[in-house]
C-alpha cells in the first residue's frame, strides 16, 4: 500500500471506561494514552472519544467516516470497551456489533477510503472463558521456572482492505492490568516501537501474538496461570509498511 501522505491518515480512539451497570475498566486510560502516542508516532492525526453509549458510538463512527479522507493513505480505529464474541458495549450496556462498526468504512459508504488500508484494533473481552496455562510435557513447575485512490476493480468486494486486530479469540477473556493497561495494547506498543520501521503490519501482529501468548500470565487466586492470544483477521490485499 502507498503510505506517504502527511499525515498518514486519521485515527479514531474510543475509550469506554465507566459503565452504567458494568465494572469500571481500570487500565483503559493507560491503553488510550498509549495508543494515542503510538498512532501519533506512526504519523496519524488522532481524535479520542470517552464513555459513549451504543448509539453515540455508531454516530461518532459515521461522522468520522464522513470526514474527508481523500488526501490520506490510511485510516485507523481503536475500540477499548467491554464486549462479547459479536459486539462491543456502549456505556449503557447495549451492544454494537463488530460488523456494524465496519460498515461506515466499506466501499459503499466511504468512497474516499476505497483501495486504502483501514485498521481496526479491538481491545475487549469476547466472552468469559479463560485459557489455562499449558505446560510442555517435561516442564516442572518450580519457583525457579516461574522467574512478550478511489479506483477499485469491479471484482473486488466492498469490505476488503480491512485489518481487524482482535485482542482475543471469540468466547474468551481479554486480560488487563489496572496500572499498565491491557496485555494486548502493552504488546502492541512494545512491538511497534521496536519493529514498525522495518516490518509490515502482518509481521508486526505475529510478533504481538507471540508476545501476548508467551510473555503474560495472570496471577492471583483462582485466576492464576490464565493465558491469552490475539486473533487478527486480515482482509488486506497488499503488504502494509508504516
KOLGUNU-609114 format. One record per atom (N, C-alpha, C): residue number from 1; x, y, z; residue in one letter. Coordinates in Angstrom, 1 decimal. Layout:
N
   resi        u        v        w   resn
    NUM        X        Y        Z      A
...
END
This chain:
242
   resi        u        v        w   resn
      1      0.8     -1.2      0.0      X
      1      0.0      0.0      0.0      X
      1      0.9      1.3      0.0      X
      2      0.4      2.3     -0.6      X
      2      1.0      3.6     -0.5      X
      2      0.9      4.1      0.9      X
      3      2.0      4.5      1.5      X
      3      1.9      5.1      2.8      X
      3      2.9      6.3      2.9      X
      4      2.5      7.4      2.2      X
      4      3.4      8.5      2.1      X
      4      2.8      9.8      2.4      X
      5      1.4      9.8      2.6      X
      5      0.8     11.1      2.9      X
      5      1.2     11.6      4.3      X
      6      1.1     12.9      4.4      X
      6      1.4     13.6      5.7      X
      6      0.1     14.4      6.2      X
      7     -0.5     14.0      7.2      X
      7     -0.3     12.7      8.0      X
      7     -0.7     11.5      7.2      X
      8     -0.3     10.3      7.7      X
      8     -0.7      9.1      7.1      X
      8     -2.2      8.9      7.0      X
      9     -2.9      9.4      8.0      X
      9     -4.3      9.2      8.0      X
      9     -4.9      9.7      9.3      X
     10     -6.2      9.6      9.4      X
     10     -7.0     10.0     10.6      X
     10     -7.2      8.7     11.5      X
     11     -7.2      8.9     12.8      X
     11     -7.3      7.8     13.7      X
     11     -8.4      8.1     14.7      X
     12     -9.3      7.2     15.0      X
     12    -10.4      7.3     15.9      X
     12    -10.1      6.4     17.1      X
     13    -10.2      6.9     18.3      X
     13    -10.0      6.1     19.5      X
     13    -11.2      6.3     20.4      X
     14    -11.8      5.1     20.8      X
     14    -12.9      5.1     21.8      X
     14    -12.3      4.5     23.1      X
     15    -12.5      5.3     24.1      X
     15    -12.1      4.8     25.5      X
     15    -13.3      4.7     26.4      X
     16    -13.9      3.6     26.4      X
     16    -15.1      3.4     27.3      X
     16    -14.6      2.8     28.6      X
     17    -14.6      3.5     29.7      X
     17    -14.1      3.1     31.0      X
     17    -15.2      2.9     32.0      X
     18    -16.1      3.9     32.0      X
     18    -17.2      3.8     33.0      X
     18    -18.5      3.4     32.4      X
     19    -19.3      2.5     33.0      X
     19    -20.5      2.0     32.5      X
     19    -21.6      2.1     33.5      X
     20    -22.8      2.1     33.0      X
     20    -24.0      2.2     33.9      X
     20    -24.1      1.0     34.8      X
     21    -23.9     -0.2     34.3      X
     21    -24.2     -1.4     35.1      X
     21    -23.0     -2.4     35.1      X
     22    -22.0     -2.1     34.3      X
     22    -20.8     -3.0     34.2      X
     22    -19.6     -2.4     35.0      X
     23    -18.7     -3.3     35.2      X
     23    -17.5     -2.9     36.0      X
     23    -16.7     -1.8     35.3      X
     24    -16.0     -0.9     36.1      X
     24    -15.1      0.1     35.6      X
     24    -13.9     -0.7     34.9      X
     25    -13.5     -0.2     33.8      X
     25    -12.4     -0.8     33.1      X
     25    -11.1     -0.2     33.5      X
     26    -10.6     -0.5     34.7      X
     26     -9.4      0.1     35.2      X
     26     -8.2     -0.3     34.2      X
     27     -7.4      0.7     33.9      X
     27     -6.3      0.5     33.0      X
     27     -6.6      1.0     31.6      X
     28     -7.9      1.3     31.3      X
     28     -8.3      1.7     30.0      X
     28     -7.7      3.0     29.6      X
     29     -7.6      3.9     30.6      X
     29     -7.0      5.3     30.3      X
     29     -5.5      5.1     29.8      X
     30     -4.8      4.2     30.5      X
     30     -3.4      3.9     30.1      X
     30     -3.4      3.4     28.6      X
     31     -4.3      2.4     28.3      X
     31     -4.4      1.9     26.9      X
     31     -4.6      3.1     25.9      X
     32     -5.6      3.9     26.3      X
     32     -5.9      5.0     25.4      X
     32     -4.8      6.0     25.1      X
     33     -4.1      6.3     26.2      X
     33     -2.9      7.2     26.1      X
     33     -1.8      6.6     25.2      X
     34     -1.6      5.3     25.5      X
     34     -0.5      4.6     24.8      X
     34     -0.8      4.5     23.3      X
     35     -2.1      4.1     23.0      X
     35     -2.5      4.0     21.6      X
     35     -2.4      5.4     20.9      X
     36     -2.8      6.4     21.6      X
     36     -2.7      7.8     21.0      X
     36     -1.3      8.2     20.7      X
     37     -0.4      7.9     21.6      X
     37      1.0      8.2     21.4      X
     37      1.6      7.4     20.3      X
     38      1.2      6.1     20.2      X
     38      1.7      5.2     19.1      X
     38      1.3      5.7     17.8      X
     39      0.0      6.0     17.7      X
     39     -0.6      6.4     16.4      X
     39      0.0      7.8     15.9      X
     40      0.3      8.7     16.9      X
     40      0.9      9.9     16.5      X
     40      2.4      9.7     16.1      X
     41      3.0      8.7     16.7      X
     41      4.4      8.4     16.3      X
     41      4.4      7.7     14.9      X
     42      3.3      7.1     14.5      X
     42      3.1      6.5     13.2      X
     42      2.6      7.5     12.2      X
     43      2.5      8.8     12.6      X
     43      2.1      9.9     11.8      X
     43      0.6      9.9     11.4      X
     44     -0.2      9.6     12.4      X
     44     -1.7      9.7     12.3      X
     44     -2.1     10.9     13.1      X
     45     -3.2     11.5     12.6      X
     45     -3.9     12.6     13.4      X
     45     -5.0     11.9     14.2      X
     46     -5.0     12.0     15.5      X
     46     -5.9     11.3     16.3      X
     46     -7.0     12.1     16.9      X
     47     -8.2     11.5     17.1      X
     47     -9.3     12.0     17.9      X
     47     -9.7     11.0     18.9      X
     48     -9.9     11.4     20.2      X
     48    -10.3     10.5     21.2      X
     48    -11.7     10.8     21.8      X
     49    -12.5      9.7     21.9      X
     49    -13.8      9.8     22.5      X
     49    -13.9      9.0     23.7      X
     50    -14.6      9.5     24.7      X
     50    -14.6      8.8     26.0      X
     50    -16.1      8.5     26.4      X
     51    -16.3      7.3     26.9      X
     51    -17.5      6.9     27.6      X
     51    -18.8      7.2     26.7      X
     52    -18.9      6.5     25.6      X
     52    -20.0      6.7     24.7      X
     52    -21.0      5.5     24.8      X
     53    -22.3      5.9     24.7      X
     53    -23.3      4.9     24.6      X
     53    -23.2      4.2     23.3      X
     54    -24.0      3.1     23.1      X
     54    -24.0      2.3     21.9      X
     54    -24.4      3.3     20.7      X
     55    -25.5      4.0     20.9      X
     55    -25.9      4.9     19.9      X
     55    -24.9      6.0     19.5      X
     56    -24.2      6.5     20.6      X
     56    -23.2      7.5     20.3      X
     56    -22.0      6.9     19.6      X
     57    -21.6      5.7     19.9      X
     57    -20.5      5.0     19.2      X
     57    -20.8      5.0     17.7      X
     58    -21.9      4.6     17.3      X
     58    -22.2      4.5     15.9      X
     58    -22.3      5.9     15.3      X
     59    -22.9      6.8     16.0      X
     59    -23.0      8.2     15.5      X
     59    -21.6      8.8     15.2      X
     60    -20.7      8.6     16.2      X
     60    -19.4      9.2     16.0      X
     60    -18.5      8.5     15.0      X
     61    -18.7      7.1     14.9      X
     61    -18.0      6.4     13.8      X
     61    -18.5      6.9     12.4      X
     62    -19.8      7.1     12.3      X
     62    -20.3      7.6     11.0      X
     62    -19.8      9.0     10.7      X
     63    -19.8      9.8     11.7      X
     63    -19.2     11.2     11.5      X
     63    -17.8     11.1     11.0      X
     64    -17.0     10.2     11.7      X
     64    -15.6     10.1     11.4      X
     64    -15.4      9.6     10.0      X
     65    -16.2      8.6      9.6      X
     65    -16.1      8.0      8.2      X
     65    -16.4      9.0      7.1      X
     66    -17.2     10.0      7.5      X
     66    -17.7     11.0      6.5      X
     66    -16.7     12.2      6.4      X
     67    -15.7     12.2      7.3      X
     67    -14.6     13.3      7.1      X
     67    -13.9     13.1      5.8      X
     68    -13.2     14.1      5.3      X
     68    -12.5     14.0      4.0      X
     68    -11.2     13.2      4.2      X
     69    -11.3     11.9      3.8      X
     69    -10.1     11.1      3.9      X
     69     -9.3     11.0      2.5      X
     70     -9.8     11.8      1.6      X
     70     -9.2     11.7      0.2      X
     70     -7.7     12.0      0.1      X
     71     -7.2     12.8      1.0      X
     71     -5.8     13.2      1.0      X
     71     -4.9     12.2      1.8      X
     72     -5.5     11.2      2.4      X
     72     -4.8     10.4      3.3      X
     72     -4.7      9.0      2.8      X
     73     -3.6      8.2      3.2      X
     73     -3.4      6.9      2.7      X
     73     -3.9      5.8      3.5      X
     74     -4.4      6.1      4.7      X
     74     -4.8      5.0      5.7      X
     74     -5.8      5.6      6.6      X
     75     -6.4      4.7      7.4      X
     75     -7.4      5.1      8.4      X
     75     -7.2      4.1      9.6      X
     76     -7.4      4.5     10.8      X
     76     -7.3      3.6     12.0      X
     76     -8.4      3.9     13.0      X
     77     -8.9      2.8     13.5      X
     77    -10.0      2.9     14.5      X
     77     -9.6      2.0     15.7      X
     78     -9.6      2.5     16.9      X
     78     -9.2      1.8     18.1      X
     78    -10.4      1.8     19.0      X
     79    -10.9      0.6     19.4      X
     79    -12.1      0.5     20.3      X
     79    -11.7     -0.2     21.6      X
     80    -11.8      0.5     22.7      X
     80    -11.5      0.0     24.0      X
     80    -12.7     -0.1     24.8      X
     81    -13.3     -1.2     25.1      X
     81    -14.5     -1.3     25.8      X
     81    -14.8     -2.7     26.3      X
     82    -15.9     -2.9     27.1      X
     82    -16.4     -4.3     27.3      X
     82    -16.9     -4.9     26.0      X
     83    -17.0     -6.2     26.0      X
     83    -17.5     -6.8     24.8      X
     83    -17.9     -8.2     24.9      X
     84    -18.4     -8.8     23.9      X
     84    -18.6    -10.3     23.8      X
     84    -18.1    -10.8     22.5      X
     85    -18.5    -12.0     22.1      X
     85    -18.0    -12.6     20.9      X
     85    -18.4    -11.8     19.6      X
     86    -19.5    -11.1     19.7      X
     86    -20.0    -10.5     18.5      X
     86    -20.0     -8.9     18.5      X
     87    -19.8     -8.3     19.7      X
     87    -20.0     -6.9     19.8      X
     87    -19.2     -6.3     20.9      X
     88    -19.0     -5.0     20.8      X
     88    -18.6     -4.2     21.9      X
     88    -19.8     -3.5     22.6      X
     89    -19.6     -3.1     23.8      X
     89    -20.7     -2.5     24.5      X
     89    -20.5     -1.0     24.7      X
     90    -21.7     -0.2     24.6      X
     90    -21.7      1.1     25.0      X
     90    -21.7      1.2     26.5      X
     91    -21.6      2.5     27.0      X
     91    -21.6      2.6     28.4      X
     91    -23.0      2.3     29.0      X
     92    -24.0      2.3     28.2      X
     92    -25.4      1.9     28.6      X
     92    -25.6      0.4     28.6      X
     93    -24.6     -0.3     28.3      X
     93    -24.7     -1.8     28.3      X
     93    -25.3     -2.4     27.0      X
     94    -25.6     -1.5     26.0      X
     94    -26.2     -2.0     24.8      X
     94    -25.0     -2.4     23.8      X
     95    -25.2     -3.4     23.0      X
     95    -24.1     -3.9     22.1      X
     95    -24.1     -3.1     20.8      X
     96    -22.9     -3.0     20.2      X
     96    -22.7     -2.6     18.9      X
     96    -21.9     -3.7     18.2      X
     97    -22.5     -4.3     17.2      X
     97    -21.8     -5.5     16.6      X
     97    -20.6     -5.0     15.9      X
     98    -19.6     -5.9     15.8      X
     98    -18.4     -5.6     15.1      X
     98    -18.6     -5.3     13.6      X
     99    -19.6     -6.0     13.0      X
     99    -19.9     -5.7     11.6      X
     99    -20.4     -4.3     11.4      X
    100    -21.2     -3.9     12.4      X
    100    -21.8     -2.5     12.4      X
    100    -20.7     -1.5     12.4      X
    101    -19.6     -1.7     13.2      X
    101    -18.5     -0.7     13.3      X
    101    -17.7     -0.7     12.0      X
    102    -17.7     -1.7     11.2      X
    102    -17.0     -1.7      9.9      X
    102    -17.8     -1.0      8.8      X
    103    -19.1     -1.1      8.9      X
    103    -20.0     -0.7      7.8      X
    103    -19.7      0.7      7.3      X
    104    -19.5      1.7      8.2      X
    104    -19.3      3.1      7.7      X
    104    -18.1      3.3      6.9      X
    105    -17.2      2.3      6.9      X
    105    -15.9      2.4      6.3      X
    105    -15.8      1.5      5.0      X
    106    -16.8      0.8      4.7      X
    106    -16.7     -0.1      3.5      X
    106    -16.8      0.7      2.2      X
    107    -16.7      0.1      1.1      X
    107    -16.6      0.7     -0.2      X
    107    -17.9      1.4     -0.6      X
    108    -19.0      1.0     -0.1      X
    108    -20.3      1.6     -0.4      X
    108    -20.5      2.9      0.4      X
    109    -20.0      3.0      1.6      X
    109    -20.3      4.1      2.5      X
    109    -19.2      5.1      2.6      X
    110    -17.9      4.8      2.2      X
    110    -16.8      5.7      2.3      X
    110    -15.9      5.6      1.1      X
    111    -16.3      6.3      0.0      X
    111    -15.6      6.2     -1.2      X
    111    -14.1      6.6     -1.1      X
    112    -13.9      7.6     -0.2      X
    112    -12.5      8.1     -0.1      X
    112    -11.5      7.1      0.4      X
    113    -12.0      6.0      1.0      X
    113    -11.1      5.0      1.6      X
    113    -11.1      3.7      0.8      X
    114    -11.7      3.7     -0.4      X
    114    -11.6      2.6     -1.3      X
    114    -10.2      2.3     -1.7      X
    115     -9.8      1.1     -1.6      X
    115     -8.4      0.7     -2.0      X
    115     -7.3      1.2     -1.0      X
    116     -7.8      1.6      0.1      X
    116     -6.8      2.1      1.2      X
    116     -7.0      1.2      2.4      X
    117     -5.9      1.0      3.1      X
    117     -6.0      0.1      4.3      X
    117     -6.8      0.8      5.5      X
    118     -7.6      0.0      6.1      X
    118     -8.4      0.5      7.2      X
    118     -8.2     -0.4      8.4      X
    119     -7.6      0.1      9.4      X
    119     -7.1     -0.7     10.5      X
    119     -8.0     -0.6     11.7      X
    120     -8.4     -1.7     12.3      X
    120     -9.2     -1.7     13.5      X
    120     -8.5     -2.5     14.6      X
    121     -8.4     -1.9     15.7      X
    121     -7.8     -2.5     16.9      X
    121     -8.8     -2.6     18.0      X
    122     -9.2     -3.8     18.3      X
    122    -10.3     -4.1     19.3      X
    122     -9.8     -4.7     20.6      X
    123     -9.8     -3.9     21.6      X
    123     -9.4     -4.4     23.0      X
    123    -10.7     -4.5     23.8      X
    124    -11.2     -5.8     23.8      X
    124    -12.4     -6.1     24.6      X
    124    -12.5     -7.6     24.8      X
    125    -13.1     -7.9     25.9      X
    125    -13.4     -9.4     26.1      X
    125    -14.4     -9.8     25.0      X
    126    -14.3    -11.1     24.6      X
    126    -15.2    -11.7     23.6      X
    126    -15.9    -12.9     24.2      X
    127    -16.0    -12.9     25.5      X
    127    -16.6    -14.0     26.2      X
    127    -16.1    -14.1     27.6      X
    128    -16.5    -15.1     28.4      X
    128    -16.0    -15.2     29.7      X
    128    -15.0    -16.4     29.9      X
    129    -14.8    -17.2     28.9      X
    129    -13.9    -18.3     29.0      X
    129    -12.5    -17.9     29.2      X
    130    -11.7    -18.7     29.8      X
    130    -10.3    -18.4     30.0      X
    130     -9.3    -19.5     29.5      X
    131     -8.2    -19.1     29.0      X
    131     -7.2    -20.1     28.5      X
    131     -6.4    -20.5     29.7      X
    132     -6.3    -21.8     30.1      X
    132     -5.4    -22.2     31.1      X
    132     -4.0    -22.3     30.6      X
    133     -3.0    -22.3     31.4      X
    133     -1.6    -22.4     31.1      X
    133     -1.4    -23.8     30.7      X
    134     -0.8    -24.1     29.5      X
    134     -0.5    -25.4     29.0      X
    134      1.1    -25.5     29.1      X
    135      1.5    -26.5     29.9      X
    135      3.0    -26.6     30.0      X
    135      3.5    -27.7     29.2      X
    136      4.7    -27.6     28.6      X
    136      5.3    -28.7     27.9      X
    136      5.4    -30.0     28.8      X
    137      5.4    -31.1     28.2      X
    137      5.3    -32.4     28.9      X
    137      6.4    -32.5     30.0      X
    138      7.6    -32.1     29.7      X
    138      8.7    -32.3     30.6      X
    138      8.9    -31.1     31.6      X
    139      8.0    -30.1     31.4      X
    139      8.2    -28.9     32.2      X
    139      7.8    -29.1     33.7      X
    140      8.7    -28.6     34.6      X
    140      8.5    -28.8     36.0      X
    140      8.1    -27.5     36.6      X
    141      7.0    -27.4     37.3      X
    141      6.6    -26.1     37.9      X
    141      7.3    -25.9     39.2      X
    142      8.4    -25.1     39.2      X
    142      9.2    -24.8     40.4      X
    142      9.3    -23.3     40.5      X
    143      9.7    -22.8     41.6      X
    143      9.9    -21.4     41.8      X
    143     10.9    -20.8     40.8      X
    144     11.9    -21.6     40.5      X
    144     12.9    -21.1     39.5      X
    144     12.3    -20.9     38.2      X
    145     11.4    -21.8     37.8      X
    145     10.8    -21.7     36.5      X
    145      9.7    -20.6     36.4      X
    146      9.3    -20.1     37.5      X
    146      8.3    -19.0     37.5      X
    146      8.8    -17.7     37.1      X
    147     10.3    -17.7     37.4      X
    147     11.0    -16.4     37.3      X
    147     11.3    -16.1     35.8      X
    148      6.3    -11.5     27.4      X
    148      6.0    -10.8     25.4      X
    148      4.7     -9.9     24.0      X
    149     -6.5      5.7     -3.4      X
    149     -7.2      6.4     -4.6      X
    149     -8.6      5.9     -4.8      X
    150     -9.4      6.2     -5.2      X
    150    -10.8      5.8     -5.3      X
    150    -11.1      4.6     -6.2      X
    151    -10.2      4.2     -7.1      X
    151    -10.5      3.2     -8.1      X
    151    -10.4      1.8     -7.4      X
    152    -11.4      1.0     -7.7      X
    152    -11.3     -0.4     -7.2      X
    152    -11.8     -1.3     -8.3      X
    153    -11.1     -2.4     -8.6      X
    153    -11.5     -3.3     -9.7      X
    153    -12.9     -3.8     -9.4      X
    154    -13.7     -4.0    -10.5      X
    154    -15.1     -4.4    -10.3      X
    154    -15.3     -5.7     -9.6      X
    155    -14.2     -6.6     -9.6      X
    155    -14.4     -7.9     -8.9      X
    155    -13.9     -7.8     -7.5      X
    156    -13.6     -6.7     -6.9      X
    156    -13.1     -6.6     -5.5      X
    156    -14.3     -6.3     -4.6      X
    157    -14.4     -7.1     -3.5      X
    157    -15.5     -6.9     -2.6      X
    157    -15.4     -5.6     -1.8      X
    158    -16.5     -5.0     -1.4      X
    158    -16.5     -3.6     -0.8      X
    158    -15.9     -3.7      0.6      X
    159    -15.8     -4.9      1.2      X
    159    -15.3     -4.9      2.6      X
    159    -13.8     -5.2      2.6      X
    160    -13.1     -5.3      1.5      X
    160    -11.7     -5.6      1.5      X
    160    -10.8     -4.4      2.0      X
    161     -9.5     -4.7      2.1      X
    161     -8.6     -3.7      2.6      X
    161     -8.8     -3.3      4.1      X
    162     -9.3     -4.2      4.8      X
    162     -9.5     -4.0      6.3      X
    162     -8.7     -5.0      7.1      X
    163     -8.1     -4.5      8.2      X
    163     -7.4     -5.4      9.1      X
    163     -8.0     -5.3     10.5      X
    164     -8.5     -6.4     11.0      X
    164     -9.1     -6.4     12.3      X
    164     -8.2     -7.0     13.3      X
    165     -7.7     -6.3     14.3      X
    165     -6.8     -6.8     15.3      X
    165     -7.6     -7.0     16.6      X
    166     -8.1     -8.2     16.8      X
    166     -8.9     -8.5     18.0      X
    166     -7.9     -8.9     19.1      X
    167     -8.1     -8.5     20.3      X
    167     -7.2     -8.7     21.4      X
    167     -7.3    -10.2     21.9      X
    168     -8.4    -10.9     21.5      X
    168     -8.5    -12.3     21.9      X
    168     -9.5    -13.0     21.0      X
    169     -9.6    -14.3     21.1      X
    169    -10.4    -15.1     20.2      X
    169    -11.9    -15.1     20.7      X
    170    -12.8    -15.4     19.8      X
    170    -14.2    -15.4     20.3      X
    170    -14.5    -16.3     21.4      X
    171    -15.2    -15.8     22.4      X
    171    -15.6    -16.6     23.6      X
    171    -14.7    -16.4     24.8      X
    172    -13.6    -15.7     24.6      X
    172    -12.6    -15.7     25.6      X
    172    -12.3    -14.3     26.2      X
    173    -11.8    -14.3     27.4      X
    173    -11.4    -13.1     28.1      X
    173    -10.2    -12.4     27.5      X
    174    -10.3    -11.0     27.6      X
    174     -9.1    -10.2     27.3      X
    174     -8.6     -9.6     28.6      X
    175     -7.3     -9.9     28.9      X
    175     -6.8     -9.5     30.2      X
    175     -6.2     -8.1     30.2      X
    176     -6.4     -7.4     31.4      X
    176     -6.0     -6.0     31.5      X
    176     -5.4     -5.8     32.9      X
    177     -4.3     -5.1     33.0      X
    177     -3.7     -4.7     34.3      X
    177     -4.2     -3.3     34.6      X
    178     -4.6     -3.1     35.9      X
    178     -5.2     -1.8     36.2      X
    178     -4.2     -0.7     36.2      X
    179     -2.9     -0.9     36.3      X
    179     -1.9      0.1     36.2      X
    179     -1.3      0.3     34.8      X
    180     -1.0     -0.9     34.2      X
    180     -0.2     -0.8     32.9      X
    180     -1.1     -1.0     31.7      X
    181     -2.4     -1.3     31.9      X
    181     -3.2     -1.4     30.7      X
    181     -3.3     -2.9     30.3      X
    182     -4.0     -3.1     29.2      X
    182     -4.2     -4.5     28.7      X
    182     -2.9     -5.1     28.2      X
    183     -2.9     -6.5     28.3      X
    183     -1.8     -7.2     27.7      X
    183     -1.6     -6.9     26.2      X
    184     -2.7     -6.8     25.5      X
    184     -2.7     -6.6     24.1      X
    184     -2.1     -5.3     23.7      X
    185     -2.6     -4.2     24.3      X
    185     -2.0     -2.9     24.0      X
    185     -0.6     -2.7     24.5      X
    186     -0.3     -3.3     25.6      X
    186      1.2     -3.3     26.0      X
    186      2.0     -3.9     25.0      X
    187      1.6     -5.0     24.5      X
    187      2.4     -5.7     23.5      X
    187      2.4     -5.0     22.1      X
    188      1.3     -4.4     21.7      X
    188      1.3     -3.6     20.5      X
    188      2.4     -2.5     20.6      X
    189      2.4     -1.7     21.7      X
    189      3.3     -0.6     21.9      X
    189      4.7     -1.1     21.8      X
    190      5.0     -2.2     22.6      X
    190      6.4     -2.7     22.6      X
    190      6.9     -3.1     21.2      X
    191      6.0     -3.9     20.5      X
    191      6.4     -4.5     19.2      X
    191      6.5     -3.4     18.1      X
    192      5.5     -2.5     18.1      X
    192      5.5     -1.5     17.0      X
    192      6.7     -0.5     17.3      X
    193      6.9     -0.1     18.5      X
    193      8.0      0.8     18.8      X
    193      9.4      0.3     18.4      X
    194      9.5     -1.0     18.5      X
    194     10.8     -1.6     18.1      X
    194     11.0     -2.0     16.7      X
    195      9.8     -2.4     16.0      X
    195      9.9     -3.1     14.7      X
    195      9.2     -2.4     13.6      X
    196      8.3     -1.4     13.9      X
    196      7.5     -0.8     12.8      X
    196      8.2     -0.1     11.7      X
    197      9.4      0.3     12.0      X
    197     10.2      1.0     10.9      X
    197     10.7      0.0      9.9      X
    198     10.7     -1.3     10.1      X
    198     11.3     -2.3      9.2      X
    198     10.3     -3.4      8.7      X
    199      9.2     -3.7      9.5      X
    199      8.4     -4.8      9.2      X
    199      7.0     -4.4      8.8      X
    200      6.3     -5.2      8.0      X
    200      5.0     -5.0      7.6      X
    200      4.0     -5.3      8.7      X
    201      2.7     -4.9      8.6      X
    201      1.8     -5.0      9.6      X
    201      1.5     -6.4     10.1      X
    202      1.4     -7.4      9.1      X
    202      1.2     -8.8      9.4      X
    202      2.3     -9.4     10.2      X
    203      3.5     -9.0      9.9      X
    203      4.7     -9.5     10.6      X
    203      4.7     -8.9     12.1      X
    204      4.3     -7.6     12.2      X
    204      4.2     -7.0     13.5      X
    204      3.2     -7.7     14.3      X
    205      2.0     -8.0     13.8      X
    205      1.0     -8.6     14.6      X
    205      1.3    -10.0     14.9      X
    206      2.1    -10.7     14.1      X
    206      2.5    -12.0     14.5      X
    206      3.4    -11.9     15.7      X
    207      4.2    -10.9     15.8      X
    207      5.1    -10.7     17.0      X
    207      4.2    -10.4     18.2      X
    208      3.1     -9.6     18.0      X
    208      2.2     -9.2     19.1      X
    208      1.5    -10.5     19.6      X
    209      1.1    -11.4     18.7      X
    209      0.5    -12.7     19.1      X
    209      1.5    -13.4     20.0      X
    210      2.7    -13.5     19.6      X
    210      3.7    -14.3     20.3      X
    210      3.9    -13.6     21.7      X
    211      4.0    -12.3     21.7      X
    211      4.3    -11.6     23.0      X
    211      3.2    -11.8     24.0      X
    212      2.0    -11.6     23.5      X
    212      0.8    -11.8     24.4      X
    212      0.8    -13.3     24.9      X
    213      1.0    -14.2     24.0      X
    213      0.8    -15.6     24.3      X
    213      1.9    -16.1     25.3      X
    214      3.1    -15.6     25.1      X
    214      4.3    -16.1     25.9      X
    214      4.7    -15.3     27.0      X
    215      4.5    -14.0     27.0      X
    215      5.1    -13.1     28.0      X
    215      4.2    -12.7     29.1      X
    216      2.9    -13.1     29.0      X
    216      1.9    -12.7     30.0      X
    216      1.2    -13.9     30.6      X
    217      0.9    -13.8     31.9      X
    217      0.2    -14.9     32.6      X
    217     -0.4    -14.2     33.8      X
    218     -1.7    -14.5     34.0      X
    218     -2.4    -13.9     35.1      X
    218     -1.9    -14.5     36.5      X
    219     -2.1    -13.7     37.5      X
    219     -1.6    -14.1     38.8      X
    219     -2.7    -13.8     39.9      X
    220     -2.9    -14.6     40.8      X
    220     -3.8    -14.3     41.9      X
    220     -5.0    -15.1     42.0      X
    221     -5.1    -15.9     43.1      X
    221     -6.3    -16.7     43.4      X
    221     -6.7    -17.7     42.3      X
    222     -8.0    -17.8     42.1      X
    222     -8.5    -18.7     41.1      X
    222     -8.1    -18.4     39.6      X
    223     -7.6    -17.1     39.4      X
    223     -7.3    -16.7     38.1      X
    223     -5.8    -16.8     37.8      X
    224     -5.1    -17.5     38.6      X
    224     -3.6    -17.7     38.4      X
    224     -3.4    -18.6     37.2      X
    225     -2.4    -18.3     36.4      X
    225     -1.9    -19.0     35.3      X
    225     -3.0    -19.1     34.1      X
    226     -3.7    -18.0     33.9      X
    226     -4.5    -17.9     32.7      X
    226     -3.8    -17.2     31.6      X
    227     -4.0    -17.5     30.4      X
    227     -3.3    -17.0     29.2      X
    227     -4.2    -16.3     28.2      X
    228     -3.7    -15.8     27.2      X
    228     -4.4    -15.1     26.1      X
    228     -3.7    -15.2     24.8      X
    229     -4.4    -15.1     23.7      X
    229     -3.7    -15.0     22.4      X
    229     -4.7    -14.1     21.5      X
    230     -4.1    -13.1     20.9      X
    230     -4.9    -12.2     20.0      X
    230     -5.4    -13.0     18.8      X
    231     -6.4    -12.5     18.1      X
    231     -7.0    -13.1     16.9      X
    231     -7.2    -12.2     15.8      X
    232     -6.1    -11.8     15.0      X
    232     -6.3    -10.9     13.9      X
    232     -7.0    -11.5     12.8      X
    233     -7.8    -10.6     12.0      X
    233     -8.5    -11.0     10.8      X
    233     -7.9    -10.1      9.7      X
    234     -7.3    -10.7      8.7      X
    234     -6.6    -10.0      7.7      X
    234     -7.4    -10.0      6.4      X
    235     -7.9     -8.8      6.0      X
    235     -8.6     -8.7      4.7      X
    235     -7.8     -7.7      3.8      X
    236     -6.6     -7.4      4.1      X
    236     -5.7     -6.6      3.3      X
    236     -5.4     -7.3      2.0      X
    237     -5.1     -6.6      1.0      X
    237     -4.8     -7.2     -0.3      X
    237     -3.3     -6.9     -0.7      X
    238     -2.6     -6.1      0.1      X
    238     -1.2     -5.8     -0.1      X
    238     -0.5     -5.8      1.2      X
    239      0.8     -5.7      1.2      X
    239      1.6     -5.5      2.4      X
    239      1.5     -4.1      2.8      X
    240      1.5     -3.9      4.1      X
    240      1.4     -2.5      4.7      X
    240      2.6     -2.2      5.6      X
    241      3.4     -1.3      5.1      X
    241      4.5     -0.8      5.9      X
    241      4.2      0.6      6.4      X
    242      4.6      0.9      7.6      X
    242      4.3      2.3      8.2      X
    242      5.4      3.2      7.8      X
END
